[in-house]
Amino acid sequence: MGKLPGAVGSAMRSRRLAVWLLVLVGAWSVVGTLVPQGALDSTAAEQWAQAHPALEVVVGFVGLHHAFRAPVFLLLLTFLTTSTLLCAWERTGAVQRMLQRTNAATVPRDTVIEHAHVSVEVYPALDVGAAEEAVRSAIRRMRLRVSSADGVIEGGKARWSAVGSPIFHWALALLIIVISLGQLTRAEGLMGVPEGDILPDVAESYGALDTGPWFSGLSEYGIGISEFKRSFNDGTVDRGASPVVTLWEGETELVSQRVYPNQPLRYGDMMIHMNNWGYAPEVGFTTAGGDDRGSLKLIVDVEEGIPRSTSSGFEVTSSADGEVLVFEATLISREGGPEMEVTALASDGSRGESAQLGLGEVLTLPSGDRIEYRALDYYARLSVVHDWSITPIYTLFIIGLIGVSVAVLDPYRRVAVVVSGRPDAHDILDAHVLIRRGRRSALFVDRVKETLEAAVGAVDESESNERKLS
């Protein structure tokens, strides 16, 4: 039983396990992008289920409609996070012990000679002093800092280059944790805001809203559109449809910004993106006695600039008998501008009389009440995201990128070199190299040997020429 925790820990630190977990997480994420995300009763999910009834059984069971909050995905992330944390802890301890060893007292001469990984025969024309100078030059060309003590020449990278791998692993582990918590605590929805209107950030304002199980609640800020352009050019390129979005807290303006693709409004944990646009026809109601009961703006989507055959319903209360009348409004494309078709709906849902109204025209009801097509504005369909994890995700990603760059491009290396005569032939010198950090890299070992041989050879030739001249 005592060996079980150690065996489990060793298995969880396995690189093979980490690779397989990454593959599974990646495969799940790819499948998740192919399946409509959102509530099971959403239109997209219902259409997908009807088109793929056999697959829907499996998809619904494993929770792929909420792929990044499904228990299977969270379980995989839990194992991957645990594996990465254990690996980060192990690497941190290993680097700490390694730095304590390699930055302690200089390695004894006899240890370097006895355990050398590379030995290079020194050119006969060099004495010990010239050979040691050649070694120092070789170490510097390998971009290692040189120090000497007690006949041992050492070269090494700066200490910070040793922490690249632990930094990467800690950043990766924290990144997974933050992404997971972000998925559980975020909310994202689509809100249609007519130009000139302000809608509160509450559930009733959204046409579609998806919240994580731990989401704490919407902000209740006012989200308004003060200006809308169907085509906005920022001076360099046409950005397409673009509204000016303003965030309000009561009567206090918090932030205002023009929004277009890849240029969202950011405030705290909120991000507001431009998703799409449509028409917002304004319908007014006036009683038979001339009392203006106000107006409302409807939401009508478009396809390629043409009003789509979607309808918006509205209700009015008759001034004659207090009856609630229900109408359906649809925009119809005309050369002179979209006309509004207003249709009365009976209590059983059947369609009654209808009339087409141009801008400014009025439909008079039998009671004398009037419905007026007052204005045609635009609306912006905004994607409103509440997600505190976005900034930490980018921060940890940058930290991890720095860590892996250091680990790959500037790994920690340290060597110790001793130049000494052979026991059986003191007039023959050898440069013995103990690779204290980096001996597992065949490329580094070869580079040490080649650089030393090239440096000694170059010094040999110049030293030999100098001696001949003298």
C-alpha positions, -999 to 999 in steps of 0.1 A, spaced: 0 0 0 29 23 7 40 21 -29 6 30 -43 8 68 -39 43 69 -53 32 48 -83 1 70 -89 22 101 -87 48 87 -111 21 77 -135 4 112 -133 38 128 -141 42 107 -172 48 126 -204 30 99 -223 -1 104 -201 1 142 -206 4 138 -244 -27 115 -245 -47 139 -224 -38 168 -246 -48 147 -277 -82 138 -261 -88 174 -250 -80 186 -285 -102 160 -301 -131 169 -278 -127 206 -286 -127 199 -323 -159 178 -321 -174 206 -299 -169 231 -327 -189 208 -350 -219 205 -327 -243 234 -320 -235 249 -286 -262 261 -263 -293 248 -246 -308 216 -258 -340 234 -267 -323 261 -288 -332 264 -324 -298 253 -337 -296 223 -314 -331 212 -323 -324 215 -360 -291 195 -356 -309 168 -335 -336 164 -362 -309 161 -389 -288 136 -369 -311 117 -347 -287 87 -341 -258 110 -332 -280 132 -310 -284 103 -286 -247 101 -280 -241 139 -282 -269 146 -257 -257 119 -233 -221 131 -231 -231 168 -231 -215 179 -263 -241 207 -267 -222 223 -238 -189 208 -248 -166 230 -226 -187 225 -194 -196 188 -199 -185 164 -171 -163 144 -196 -144 175 -206 -140 188 -171 -127 153 -160 -101 153 -188 -90 188 -177 -88 177 -141 -64 149 -150 -44 171 -173 -42 199 -147 -31 174 -120 -5 159 -143 8 194 -152 9 206 -116 29 175 -105 53 179 -134 57 216 -126 64 208 -89 89 181 -99 107 204 -123 108 233 -98 124 210 -72 149 196 -98 159 231 -109 163 243 -73 186 213 -65 205 217 -97 212 254 -91 223 247 -55 248 221 -69 261 240 -99 264 273 -81 281 260 -50 319 256 -48 339 249 -79 341 212 -89 374 197 -77 400 192 -105 402 155 -99 364 151 -102 365 169 -136 394 147 -149 379 115 -136 343 120 -148 349 141 -180 324 137 -207 347 152 -234 385 152 -236 404 172 -263 441 167 -269 459 201 -268 482 211 -296 518 204 -286 529 239 -292 507 252 -264 517 254 -227 491 252 -199 485 290 -198 479 293 -236 457 262 -235 436 276 -207 432 309 -226 420 289 -256 395 271 -235 381 305 -221 378 318 -257 359 286 -267 335 289 -237 328 325 -245 320 316 -281 294 292 -267 278 323 -250 286 310 -216 299 332 -187 335 323 -177 350 320 -142 381 303 -129 392 290 -95 418 264 -84 427 254 -119 391 248 -130 376 269 -157 338 270 -156 312 283 -180 275 287 -175 244 305 -185 227 330 -163 206 315 -135 173 327 -150 177 305 -180 172 274 -158 137 284 -148 121 285 -183 107 250 -181 91 253 -146 76 287 -155 61 272 -186 46 242 -167 32 264 -139 17 288 -165 2 259 -184 -14 244 -153 -28 277 -141 -40 284 -177 -60 252 -177 -75 260 -143 -85 296 -153 -100 284 -186 -121 258 -167 -133 282 -141 -140 308 -168 -163 284 -186 -182 276 -154 -186 313 -144 -191 331 -177 -222 342 -196 -227 350 -233 -258 362 -251 -272 380 -281 -290 413 -275 -308 433 -302 -305 471 -294 -323 496 -317 -305 528 -326 -312 554 -300 -324 529 -274 -309 517 -241 -316 481 -229 -307 469 -194 -283 440 -190 -309 416 -177 -320 382 -189 -352 396 -204 -332 418 -228 -315 389 -245 -328 369 -275 -304 341 -265 -284 338 -233 -261 310 -222 -248 311 -186 -224 289 -167 -236 270 -136 -215 292 -114 -223 325 -131 -230 352 -104 -254 374 -123 -257 401 -150 -245 436 -145 -279 455 -150 -259 482 -168 -277 500 -196 -264 491 -231 -273 517 -256 -267 524 -293 -262 562 -299 -252 559 -336 -253 533 -362 -236 531 -396 -242 504 -422 -208 510 -436 -180 525 -415 -146 533 -429 -119 540 -403 -97 557 -428 -79 526 -439 -105 499 -446 -143 494 -446 -152 478 -413 -188 471 -423 -218 477 -401 -207 495 -369 -226 510 -339 -214 533 -312 -221 513 -280 -224 531 -247 -225 515 -213 -246 533 -186 -249 529 -148 -281 548 -141 -276 582 -157 -238 579 -156 -219 571 -188 -193 545 -180 -177 540 -215 -186 547 -251 -169 532 -282 -175 524 -318 -176 486 -322 -168 466 -353 -153 432 -360 -121 425 -338 -128 458 -320 -151 450 -291 -160 473 -262 -143 462 -230 -153 472 -195 -144 452 -164 -154 416 -171 -177 426 -200 -169 425 -237 -194 436 -263 -189 425 -299 -207 434 -331 -226 403 -343 -251 414 -369 -275 442 -378 -311 446 -390 -340 470 -392 -358 485 -363 -391 500 -376 -409 522 -351 -446 516 -346 -469 542 -329 -504 539 -314 -529 567 -312 -564 563 -297 -595 574 -315 -596 604 -292 -561 615 -304 -542 603 -273 -507 593 -282 -499 560 -264 -463 561 -274 -443 538 -298 -421 508 -298 -393 496 -320 -395 462 -336 -366 439 -345 -363 426 -381 -333 407 -394 -318 411 -428 -301 389 -453 -276 406 -477 -292 439 -469 -328 428 -477 -354 424 -448 -358 387 -441 -393 372 -438 -392 373 -400 -419 389 -381 -422 409 -348 -453 409 -328 -468 437 -308 -499 444 -287 -521 474 -283 -551 479 -260 -583 492 -276 -595 525 -263 -631 515 -270 -635 484 -249 -601 477 -234 -595 446 -255 -559 436 -261 -552 434 -298 -523 414 -312 -506 423 -344 -477 409 -364 -454 432 -384 -432 422 -413 -410 443 -435 -413 439 -473 -386 451 -496 -397 479 -520 -377 502 -543 -387 533 -523 -378 516 -490 -391 487 -469 -428 487 -463 -445 473 -432 -471 447 -435 -493 447 -404 -515 417 -398 -541 412 -370 -540 380 -351 -570 364 -336 -570 349 -301 -566 314 -315 -535 325 -334 -552 327 -368 -543 355 -391 -569 382 -399 -569 413 -420 -536 429 -431 -524 461 -446 -492 474 -461 -479 507 -448 -453 530 -462 -432 552 -439 -455 577 -423 -487 559 -433 -515 550 -408 -537 519 -403 -571 529 -388 -588 502 -368 -626 497 -366 -625 513 -332 -610 544 -346 -576 537 -330 -546 542 -353 -514 523 -359 -487 544 -375 -454 534 -393 -435 563 -378 -398 556 -385 -373 531 -398 -341 529 -378 -315 502 -375 -307 478 -347 -274 462 -338 -273 426 -326 -246 426 -299 -228 397 -285 -224 405 -248 -199 384 -229 -193 384 -192 -160 366 -186 -134 376 -160 -109 350 -172 -100 367 -205 -73 389 -192 -57 362 -169 -58 338 -199 -38 362 -221 -14 370 -193 -7 333 -185 -4 326 -222 23 352 -226 41 340 -194 40 304 -207 53 315 -241 82 333 -225 90 302 -204 89 278 -233 110 302 -254 137 303 -227 136 266 -222 139 259 -260 160 288 -273 182 295 -243 184 264 -221 206 263 -190 241 250 -197 271 247 -175 306 231 -181 338 227 -161 372 223 -178 406 213 -166 438 214 -186 463 189 -173 492 168 -184 488 131 -188 501 109 -159 523 89 -182 534 118 -205 534 152 -187 544 170 -219 511 161 -236 481 182 -224 444 173 -225 414 196 -219 389 176 -198 353 188 -199 327 179 -173 293 189 -186 274 198 -155 242 208 -172 233 197 -207 249 164 -211 217 148 -223 217 169 -253 239 153 -280 239 185 -299 254 204 -270 280 178 -263 291 178 -299 291 216 -299 314 216 -269 338 192 -284 338 209 -318 341 244 -304 370 234 -281 389 217 -309 384 246 -332 394 271 -306 425 252 -296 435 246 -332 432 283 -340 452 294 -310 477 266 -317 484 280 -352 488 316 -341 508 306 -311 530 284 -332 535 313 -358 543 337 -329 569 313 -316 585 308 -350 587 346 -355 603 350 -321 
